[in-house]
Amino acid sequence: MNVSIIGAMTLNGIVAQSSLMGGTDALTFEAFISQKLVPKLWKGACVIMDNCSIHLGGIRII
């Protein structure tokens, strides 16, 4: 059984986190971004992701 943990942190600590049973796909990751991370971001915040395949799902780089 897999447990997936997704998190976002700053120098001050954890901003958003999610844990779920099973694997994580692009749709699940995109839901984490839109529902948990974006509402907690502030003006001027910068989100950095690596080249993990779930990070490349439906997210557009502008």
mmCIF file of the N, C-alpha and C atoms, coordinates in Angstrom:
data_MODEL
# 
_entry.id   MODEL 
# 
loop_
_atom_site.group_PDB 
_atom_site.id 
_atom_site.type_symbol 
_atom_site.label_atom_id 
_atom_site.label_alt_id 
_atom_site.label_comp_id 
_atom_site.label_asym_id 
_atom_site.label_entity_id 
_atom_site.label_seq_id 
_atom_site.pdbx_PDB_ins_code 
_atom_site.Cartn_x 
_atom_site.Cartn_y 
_atom_site.Cartn_z 
_atom_site.occupancy 
_atom_site.B_iso_or_equiv 
_atom_site.pdbx_formal_charge 
_atom_site.auth_seq_id 
_atom_site.auth_comp_id 
_atom_site.auth_asym_id 
_atom_site.auth_atom_id 
_atom_site.pdbx_PDB_model_num 
ATOM 1   N N  . MET A 1 1  ? 0.844  -1.176 0.000   1.00 0.00 ? 1  MET A N  1 
ATOM 2   C CA . MET A 1 1  ? 0.000  0.000  0.000   1.00 0.00 ? 1  MET A CA 1 
ATOM 3   C C  . MET A 1 1  ? 0.890  1.240  0.000   1.00 0.00 ? 1  MET A C  1 
ATOM 4   N N  . ASN A 1 2  ? 0.549  2.206  -0.847  1.00 0.00 ? 2  ASN A N  1 
ATOM 5   C CA . ASN A 1 2  ? 1.284  3.464  -0.932  1.00 0.00 ? 2  ASN A CA 1 
ATOM 6   C C  . ASN A 1 2  ? 0.564  4.562  -0.165  1.00 0.00 ? 2  ASN A C  1 
ATOM 7   N N  . VAL A 1 3  ? 1.329  5.446  0.409   1.00 0.00 ? 3  VAL A N  1 
ATOM 8   C CA . VAL A 1 3  ? 0.804  6.673  0.998   1.00 0.00 ? 3  VAL A CA 1 
ATOM 9   C C  . VAL A 1 3  ? 1.556  7.814  0.335   1.00 0.00 ? 3  VAL A C  1 
ATOM 10  N N  . SER A 1 4  ? 0.834  8.751  -0.247  1.00 0.00 ? 4  SER A N  1 
ATOM 11  C CA . SER A 1 4  ? 1.450  9.903  -0.890  1.00 0.00 ? 4  SER A CA 1 
ATOM 12  C C  . SER A 1 4  ? 1.339  11.116 0.018   1.00 0.00 ? 4  SER A C  1 
ATOM 13  N N  . ILE A 1 5  ? 2.422  11.853 0.123   1.00 0.00 ? 5  ILE A N  1 
ATOM 14  C CA . ILE A 1 5  ? 2.445  13.089 0.905   1.00 0.00 ? 5  ILE A CA 1 
ATOM 15  C C  . ILE A 1 5  ? 2.908  14.203 -0.017  1.00 0.00 ? 5  ILE A C  1 
ATOM 16  N N  . ILE A 1 6  ? 2.092  15.238 -0.111  1.00 0.00 ? 6  ILE A N  1 
ATOM 17  C CA . ILE A 1 6  ? 2.421  16.409 -0.922  1.00 0.00 ? 6  ILE A CA 1 
ATOM 18  C C  . ILE A 1 6  ? 2.508  17.597 0.028   1.00 0.00 ? 6  ILE A C  1 
ATOM 19  N N  . GLY A 1 7  ? 3.519  18.416 -0.130  1.00 0.00 ? 7  GLY A N  1 
ATOM 20  C CA . GLY A 1 7  ? 3.651  19.552 0.761   1.00 0.00 ? 7  GLY A CA 1 
ATOM 21  C C  . GLY A 1 7  ? 4.290  20.745 0.088   1.00 0.00 ? 7  GLY A C  1 
ATOM 22  N N  . ALA A 1 8  ? 4.077  21.890 0.677   1.00 0.00 ? 8  ALA A N  1 
ATOM 23  C CA . ALA A 1 8  ? 4.700  23.133 0.234   1.00 0.00 ? 8  ALA A CA 1 
ATOM 24  C C  . ALA A 1 8  ? 5.214  23.843 1.474   1.00 0.00 ? 8  ALA A C  1 
ATOM 25  N N  . MET A 1 9  ? 6.460  24.300 1.406   1.00 0.00 ? 9  MET A N  1 
ATOM 26  C CA . MET A 1 9  ? 7.042  24.942 2.583   1.00 0.00 ? 9  MET A CA 1 
ATOM 27  C C  . MET A 1 9  ? 7.751  26.243 2.214   1.00 0.00 ? 9  MET A C  1 
ATOM 28  N N  . THR A 1 10 ? 7.902  27.062 3.227   1.00 0.00 ? 10 THR A N  1 
ATOM 29  C CA . THR A 1 10 ? 8.648  28.307 3.114   1.00 0.00 ? 10 THR A CA 1 
ATOM 30  C C  . THR A 1 10 ? 9.756  28.273 4.157   1.00 0.00 ? 10 THR A C  1 
ATOM 31  N N  . LEU A 1 11 ? 10.489 29.350 4.252   1.00 0.00 ? 11 LEU A N  1 
ATOM 32  C CA . LEU A 1 11 ? 11.506 29.443 5.294   1.00 0.00 ? 11 LEU A CA 1 
ATOM 33  C C  . LEU A 1 11 ? 10.883 29.431 6.687   1.00 0.00 ? 11 LEU A C  1 
ATOM 34  N N  . ASN A 1 12 ? 9.599  29.789 6.764   1.00 0.00 ? 12 ASN A N  1 
ATOM 35  C CA . ASN A 1 12 ? 8.899  29.844 8.051   1.00 0.00 ? 12 ASN A CA 1 
ATOM 36  C C  . ASN A 1 12 ? 8.143  28.562 8.399   1.00 0.00 ? 12 ASN A C  1 
ATOM 37  N N  . GLY A 1 13 ? 8.118  27.594 7.496   1.00 0.00 ? 13 GLY A N  1 
ATOM 38  C CA . GLY A 1 13 ? 7.435  26.335 7.792   1.00 0.00 ? 13 GLY A CA 1 
ATOM 39  C C  . GLY A 1 13 ? 6.520  25.870 6.672   1.00 0.00 ? 13 GLY A C  1 
ATOM 40  N N  . ILE A 1 14 ? 5.642  24.938 7.011   1.00 0.00 ? 14 ILE A N  1 
ATOM 41  C CA . ILE A 1 14 ? 4.720  24.332 6.044   1.00 0.00 ? 14 ILE A CA 1 
ATOM 42  C C  . ILE A 1 14 ? 3.584  25.304 5.721   1.00 0.00 ? 14 ILE A C  1 
ATOM 43  N N  . VAL A 1 15 ? 3.326  25.486 4.427   1.00 0.00 ? 15 VAL A N  1 
ATOM 44  C CA . VAL A 1 15 ? 2.225  26.343 3.973   1.00 0.00 ? 15 VAL A CA 1 
ATOM 45  C C  . VAL A 1 15 ? 0.982  25.497 3.699   1.00 0.00 ? 15 VAL A C  1 
ATOM 46  N N  . ALA A 1 16 ? 1.173  24.370 3.040   1.00 0.00 ? 16 ALA A N  1 
ATOM 47  C CA . ALA A 1 16 ? 0.058  23.484 2.704   1.00 0.00 ? 16 ALA A CA 1 
ATOM 48  C C  . ALA A 1 16 ? 0.582  22.062 2.665   1.00 0.00 ? 16 ALA A C  1 
ATOM 49  N N  . GLN A 1 17 ? -0.280 21.104 3.025   1.00 0.00 ? 17 GLN A N  1 
ATOM 50  C CA . GLN A 1 17 ? 0.113  19.696 2.966   1.00 0.00 ? 17 GLN A CA 1 
ATOM 51  C C  . GLN A 1 17 ? -1.117 18.842 2.731   1.00 0.00 ? 17 GLN A C  1 
ATOM 52  N N  . SER A 1 18 ? -0.859 17.669 2.160   1.00 0.00 ? 18 SER A N  1 
ATOM 53  C CA . SER A 1 18 ? -1.927 16.714 1.917   1.00 0.00 ? 18 SER A CA 1 
ATOM 54  C C  . SER A 1 18 ? -1.316 15.321 1.943   1.00 0.00 ? 18 SER A C  1 
ATOM 55  N N  . SER A 1 19 ? -2.013 14.382 2.537   1.00 0.00 ? 19 SER A N  1 
ATOM 56  C CA . SER A 1 19 ? -1.580 12.988 2.497   1.00 0.00 ? 19 SER A CA 1 
ATOM 57  C C  . SER A 1 19 ? -2.783 12.155 2.087   1.00 0.00 ? 19 SER A C  1 
ATOM 58  N N  . LEU A 1 20 ? -2.542 11.149 1.259   1.00 0.00 ? 20 LEU A N  1 
ATOM 59  C CA . LEU A 1 20 ? -3.625 10.322 0.776   1.00 0.00 ? 20 LEU A CA 1 
ATOM 60  C C  . LEU A 1 20 ? -3.137 8.910  0.533   1.00 0.00 ? 20 LEU A C  1 
ATOM 61  N N  . MET A 1 21 ? -4.055 7.984  0.574   1.00 0.00 ? 21 MET A N  1 
ATOM 62  C CA . MET A 1 21 ? -3.744 6.587  0.318   1.00 0.00 ? 21 MET A CA 1 
ATOM 63  C C  . MET A 1 21 ? -3.613 6.401  -1.189  1.00 0.00 ? 21 MET A C  1 
ATOM 64  N N  . GLY A 1 22 ? -2.573 5.692  -1.602  1.00 0.00 ? 22 GLY A N  1 
ATOM 65  C CA . GLY A 1 22 ? -2.375 5.410  -3.021  1.00 0.00 ? 22 GLY A CA 1 
ATOM 66  C C  . GLY A 1 22 ? -1.386 6.366  -3.654  1.00 0.00 ? 22 GLY A C  1 
ATOM 67  N N  . GLY A 1 23 ? -1.207 6.191  -4.939  1.00 0.00 ? 23 GLY A N  1 
ATOM 68  C CA . GLY A 1 23 ? -0.274 7.022  -5.689  1.00 0.00 ? 23 GLY A CA 1 
ATOM 69  C C  . GLY A 1 23 ? -0.870 8.371  -6.037  1.00 0.00 ? 23 GLY A C  1 
ATOM 70  N N  . THR A 1 24 ? -0.013 9.269  -6.453  1.00 0.00 ? 24 THR A N  1 
ATOM 71  C CA . THR A 1 24 ? -0.435 10.613 -6.851  1.00 0.00 ? 24 THR A CA 1 
ATOM 72  C C  . THR A 1 24 ? -0.248 10.758 -8.345  1.00 0.00 ? 24 THR A C  1 
ATOM 73  N N  . ASP A 1 25 ? -1.261 11.296 -9.015  1.00 0.00 ? 25 ASP A N  1 
ATOM 74  C CA . ASP A 1 25 ? -1.148 11.567 -10.439 1.00 0.00 ? 25 ASP A CA 1 
ATOM 75  C C  . ASP A 1 25 ? -1.258 13.067 -10.670 1.00 0.00 ? 25 ASP A C  1 
ATOM 76  N N  . ALA A 1 26 ? -1.171 13.473 -11.924 1.00 0.00 ? 26 ALA A N  1 
ATOM 77  C CA . ALA A 1 26 ? -1.196 14.900 -12.252 1.00 0.00 ? 26 ALA A CA 1 
ATOM 78  C C  . ALA A 1 26 ? -2.498 15.566 -11.812 1.00 0.00 ? 26 ALA A C  1 
ATOM 79  N N  . LEU A 1 27 ? -3.611 14.873 -11.934 1.00 0.00 ? 27 LEU A N  1 
ATOM 80  C CA . LEU A 1 27 ? -4.906 15.444 -11.547 1.00 0.00 ? 27 LEU A CA 1 
ATOM 81  C C  . LEU A 1 27 ? -4.961 15.703 -10.041 1.00 0.00 ? 27 LEU A C  1 
ATOM 82  N N  . THR A 1 28 ? -4.467 14.753 -9.254  1.00 0.00 ? 28 THR A N  1 
ATOM 83  C CA . THR A 1 28 ? -4.425 14.918 -7.797  1.00 0.00 ? 28 THR A CA 1 
ATOM 84  C C  . THR A 1 28 ? -3.503 16.063 -7.411  1.00 0.00 ? 28 THR A C  1 
ATOM 85  N N  . PHE A 1 29 ? -2.357 16.153 -8.061  1.00 0.00 ? 29 PHE A N  1 
ATOM 86  C CA . PHE A 1 29 ? -1.414 17.228 -7.768  1.00 0.00 ? 29 PHE A CA 1 
ATOM 87  C C  . PHE A 1 29 ? -2.004 18.588 -8.132  1.00 0.00 ? 29 PHE A C  1 
ATOM 88  N N  . GLU A 1 30 ? -2.670 18.656 -9.277  1.00 0.00 ? 30 GLU A N  1 
ATOM 89  C CA . GLU A 1 30 ? -3.292 19.909 -9.695  1.00 0.00 ? 30 GLU A CA 1 
ATOM 90  C C  . GLU A 1 30 ? -4.389 20.330 -8.708  1.00 0.00 ? 30 GLU A C  1 
ATOM 91  N N  . ALA A 1 31 ? -5.132 19.370 -8.168  1.00 0.00 ? 31 ALA A N  1 
ATOM 92  C CA . ALA A 1 31 ? -6.151 19.678 -7.157  1.00 0.00 ? 31 ALA A CA 1 
ATOM 93  C C  . ALA A 1 31 ? -5.489 20.229 -5.896  1.00 0.00 ? 31 ALA A C  1 
ATOM 94  N N  . PHE A 1 32 ? -4.356 19.655 -5.489  1.00 0.00 ? 32 PHE A N  1 
ATOM 95  C CA . PHE A 1 32 ? -3.622 20.169 -4.331  1.00 0.00 ? 32 PHE A CA 1 
ATOM 96  C C  . PHE A 1 32 ? -3.209 21.621 -4.564  1.00 0.00 ? 32 PHE A C  1 
ATOM 97  N N  . ILE A 1 33 ? -2.679 21.904 -5.741  1.00 0.00 ? 33 ILE A N  1 
ATOM 98  C CA . ILE A 1 33 ? -2.240 23.268 -6.061  1.00 0.00 ? 33 ILE A CA 1 
ATOM 99  C C  . ILE A 1 33 ? -3.413 24.239 -5.986  1.00 0.00 ? 33 ILE A C  1 
ATOM 100 N N  . SER A 1 34 ? -4.517 23.901 -6.674  1.00 0.00 ? 34 SER A N  1 
ATOM 101 C CA . SER A 1 34 ? -5.631 24.849 -6.765  1.00 0.00 ? 34 SER A CA 1 
ATOM 102 C C  . SER A 1 34 ? -6.439 24.966 -5.476  1.00 0.00 ? 34 SER A C  1 
ATOM 103 N N  . GLN A 1 35 ? -6.607 23.872 -4.734  1.00 0.00 ? 35 GLN A N  1 
ATOM 104 C CA . GLN A 1 35 ? -7.480 23.893 -3.566  1.00 0.00 ? 35 GLN A CA 1 
ATOM 105 C C  . GLN A 1 35 ? -6.759 24.166 -2.250  1.00 0.00 ? 35 GLN A C  1 
ATOM 106 N N  . LYS A 1 36 ? -5.500 23.762 -2.145  1.00 0.00 ? 36 LYS A N  1 
ATOM 107 C CA . LYS A 1 36 ? -4.803 23.912 -0.864  1.00 0.00 ? 36 LYS A CA 1 
ATOM 108 C C  . LYS A 1 36 ? -3.678 24.931 -0.890  1.00 0.00 ? 36 LYS A C  1 
ATOM 109 N N  . LEU A 1 37 ? -2.902 24.973 -1.984  1.00 0.00 ? 37 LEU A N  1 
ATOM 110 C CA . LEU A 1 37 ? -1.751 25.866 -2.007  1.00 0.00 ? 37 LEU A CA 1 
ATOM 111 C C  . LEU A 1 37 ? -2.109 27.290 -2.424  1.00 0.00 ? 37 LEU A C  1 
ATOM 112 N N  . VAL A 1 38 ? -2.773 27.452 -3.548  1.00 0.00 ? 38 VAL A N  1 
ATOM 113 C CA . VAL A 1 38 ? -3.068 28.799 -4.064  1.00 0.00 ? 38 VAL A CA 1 
ATOM 114 C C  . VAL A 1 38 ? -3.806 29.672 -3.056  1.00 0.00 ? 38 VAL A C  1 
ATOM 115 N N  . PRO A 1 39 ? -4.808 29.167 -2.334  1.00 0.00 ? 39 PRO A N  1 
ATOM 116 C CA . PRO A 1 39 ? -5.486 30.034 -1.362  1.00 0.00 ? 39 PRO A CA 1 
ATOM 117 C C  . PRO A 1 39 ? -4.573 30.549 -0.240  1.00 0.00 ? 39 PRO A C  1 
ATOM 118 N N  . LYS A 1 40 ? -3.436 29.906 -0.017  1.00 0.00 ? 40 LYS A N  1 
ATOM 119 C CA . LYS A 1 40 ? -2.537 30.323 1.061   1.00 0.00 ? 40 LYS A CA 1 
ATOM 120 C C  . LYS A 1 40 ? -1.348 31.145 0.572   1.00 0.00 ? 40 LYS A C  1 
ATOM 121 N N  . LEU A 1 41 ? -1.262 31.374 -0.730  1.00 0.00 ? 41 LEU A N  1 
ATOM 122 C CA . LEU A 1 41 ? -0.156 32.164 -1.256  1.00 0.00 ? 41 LEU A CA 1 
ATOM 123 C C  . LEU A 1 41 ? -0.422 33.648 -1.062  1.00 0.00 ? 41 LEU A C  1 
ATOM 124 N N  . TRP A 1 42 ? 0.612  34.418 -1.011  1.00 0.00 ? 42 TRP A N  1 
ATOM 125 C CA . TRP A 1 42 ? 0.534  35.856 -0.816  1.00 0.00 ? 42 TRP A CA 1 
ATOM 126 C C  . TRP A 1 42 ? 1.078  36.554 -2.054  1.00 0.00 ? 42 TRP A C  1 
ATOM 127 N N  . LYS A 1 43 ? 0.809  37.829 -2.167  1.00 0.00 ? 43 LYS A N  1 
ATOM 128 C CA . LYS A 1 43 ? 1.294  38.605 -3.308  1.00 0.00 ? 43 LYS A CA 1 
ATOM 129 C C  . LYS A 1 43 ? 2.819  38.524 -3.353  1.00 0.00 ? 43 LYS A C  1 
ATOM 130 N N  . GLY A 1 44 ? 3.354  38.186 -4.512  1.00 0.00 ? 44 GLY A N  1 
ATOM 131 C CA . GLY A 1 44 ? 4.796  38.081 -4.688  1.00 0.00 ? 44 GLY A CA 1 
ATOM 132 C C  . GLY A 1 44 ? 5.372  36.707 -4.394  1.00 0.00 ? 44 GLY A C  1 
ATOM 133 N N  . ALA A 1 45 ? 4.530  35.751 -3.953  1.00 0.00 ? 45 ALA A N  1 
ATOM 134 C CA . ALA A 1 45 ? 5.013  34.403 -3.656  1.00 0.00 ? 45 ALA A CA 1 
ATOM 135 C C  . ALA A 1 45 ? 5.466  33.726 -4.953  1.00 0.00 ? 45 ALA A C  1 
ATOM 136 N N  . CYS A 1 46 ? 6.460  32.883 -4.847  1.00 0.00 ? 46 CYS A N  1 
ATOM 137 C CA . CYS A 1 46 ? 7.008  32.156 -5.984  1.00 0.00 ? 46 CYS A CA 1 
ATOM 138 C C  . CYS A 1 46 ? 6.980  30.665 -5.660  1.00 0.00 ? 46 CYS A C  1 
ATOM 139 N N  . VAL A 1 47 ? 6.423  29.859 -6.563  1.00 0.00 ? 47 VAL A N  1 
ATOM 140 C CA . VAL A 1 47 ? 6.348  28.413 -6.370  1.00 0.00 ? 47 VAL A CA 1 
ATOM 141 C C  . VAL A 1 47 ? 7.383  27.766 -7.288  1.00 0.00 ? 47 VAL A C  1 
ATOM 142 N N  . ILE A 1 48 ? 8.211  26.917 -6.718  1.00 0.00 ? 48 ILE A N  1 
ATOM 143 C CA . ILE A 1 48 ? 9.250  26.224 -7.490  1.00 0.00 ? 48 ILE A CA 1 
ATOM 144 C C  . ILE A 1 48 ? 8.974  24.731 -7.442  1.00 0.00 ? 48 ILE A C  1 
ATOM 145 N N  . MET A 1 49 ? 8.978  24.098 -8.623  1.00 0.00 ? 49 MET A N  1 
ATOM 146 C CA . MET A 1 49 ? 8.766  22.657 -8.721  1.00 0.00 ? 49 MET A CA 1 
ATOM 147 C C  . MET A 1 49 ? 9.903  22.053 -9.538  1.00 0.00 ? 49 MET A C  1 
ATOM 148 N N  . ASP A 1 50 ? 10.149 20.761 -9.328  1.00 0.00 ? 50 ASP A N  1 
ATOM 149 C CA . ASP A 1 50 ? 11.161 20.079 -10.134 1.00 0.00 ? 50 ASP A CA 1 
ATOM 150 C C  . ASP A 1 50 ? 10.498 19.444 -11.361 1.00 0.00 ? 50 ASP A C  1 
ATOM 151 N N  . ASN A 1 51 ? 11.183 18.553 -12.020 1.00 0.00 ? 51 ASN A N  1 
ATOM 152 C CA . ASN A 1 51 ? 10.659 17.934 -13.245 1.00 0.00 ? 51 ASN A CA 1 
ATOM 153 C C  . ASN A 1 51 ? 9.901  16.639 -13.003 1.00 0.00 ? 51 ASN A C  1 
ATOM 154 N N  . CYS A 1 52 ? 9.393  16.427 -11.814 1.00 0.00 ? 52 CYS A N  1 
ATOM 155 C CA . CYS A 1 52 ? 8.597  15.239 -11.526 1.00 0.00 ? 52 CYS A CA 1 
ATOM 156 C C  . CYS A 1 52 ? 7.409  15.198 -12.493 1.00 0.00 ? 52 CYS A C  1 
ATOM 157 N N  . SER A 1 53 ? 7.102  14.025 -13.016 1.00 0.00 ? 53 SER A N  1 
ATOM 158 C CA . SER A 1 53 ? 6.063  13.920 -14.047 1.00 0.00 ? 53 SER A CA 1 
ATOM 159 C C  . SER A 1 53 ? 4.711  14.472 -13.602 1.00 0.00 ? 53 SER A C  1 
ATOM 160 N N  . ILE A 1 54 ? 4.343  14.344 -12.323 1.00 0.00 ? 54 ILE A N  1 
ATOM 161 C CA . ILE A 1 54 ? 3.048  14.885 -11.886 1.00 0.00 ? 54 ILE A CA 1 
ATOM 162 C C  . ILE A 1 54 ? 3.043  16.403 -11.875 1.00 0.00 ? 54 ILE A C  1 
ATOM 163 N N  . HIS A 1 55 ? 4.204  17.021 -11.777 1.00 0.00 ? 55 HIS A N  1 
ATOM 164 C CA . HIS A 1 55 ? 4.294  18.477 -11.805 1.00 0.00 ? 55 HIS A CA 1 
ATOM 165 C C  . HIS A 1 55 ? 4.027  19.032 -13.196 1.00 0.00 ? 55 HIS A C  1 
ATOM 166 N N  . LEU A 1 56 ? 4.193  18.227 -14.215 1.00 0.00 ? 56 LEU A N  1 
ATOM 167 C CA . LEU A 1 56 ? 4.077  18.690 -15.582 1.00 0.00 ? 56 LEU A CA 1 
ATOM 168 C C  . LEU A 1 56 ? 2.691  18.481 -16.171 1.00 0.00 ? 56 LEU A C  1 
ATOM 169 N N  . GLY A 1 57 ? 1.756  17.938 -15.390 1.00 0.00 ? 57 GLY A N  1 
ATOM 170 C CA . GLY A 1 57 ? 0.405  17.619 -15.860 1.00 0.00 ? 57 GLY A CA 1 
ATOM 171 C C  . GLY A 1 57 ? -0.240 18.720 -16.660 1.00 0.00 ? 57 GLY A C  1 
ATOM 172 N N  . GLY A 1 58 ? -1.135 19.467 -16.072 1.00 0.00 ? 58 GLY A N  1 
ATOM 173 C CA . GLY A 1 58 ? -1.862 20.507 -16.791 1.00 0.00 ? 58 GLY A CA 1 
ATOM 174 C C  . GLY A 1 58 ? -1.380 21.902 -16.441 1.00 0.00 ? 58 GLY A C  1 
ATOM 175 N N  . ILE A 1 59 ? -0.239 22.011 -15.782 1.00 0.00 ? 59 ILE A N  1 
ATOM 176 C CA . ILE A 1 59 ? 0.241  23.314 -15.341 1.00 0.00 ? 59 ILE A CA 1 
ATOM 177 C C  . ILE A 1 59 ? 1.023  23.976 -16.468 1.00 0.00 ? 59 ILE A C  1 
ATOM 178 N N  . ARG A 1 60 ? 0.695  25.217 -16.729 1.00 0.00 ? 60 ARG A N  1 
ATOM 179 C CA . ARG A 1 60 ? 1.367  25.978 -17.781 1.00 0.00 ? 60 ARG A CA 1 
ATOM 180 C C  . ARG A 1 60 ? 2.378  26.926 -17.155 1.00 0.00 ? 60 ARG A C  1 
ATOM 181 N N  . ILE A 1 61 ? 3.539  26.979 -17.742 1.00 0.00 ? 61 ILE A N  1 
ATOM 182 C CA . ILE A 1 61 ? 4.572  27.916 -17.273 1.00 0.00 ? 61 ILE A CA 1 
ATOM 183 C C  . ILE A 1 61 ? 4.422  29.202 -18.058 1.00 0.00 ? 61 ILE A C  1 
ATOM 184 N N  . ILE A 1 62 ? 4.271  30.291 -17.324 1.00 0.00 ? 62 ILE A N  1 
ATOM 185 C CA . ILE A 1 62 ? 4.066  31.603 -17.965 1.00 0.00 ? 62 ILE A CA 1 
ATOM 186 C C  . ILE A 1 62 ? 5.299  32.448 -17.743 1.00 0.00 ? 62 ILE A C  1 
# 
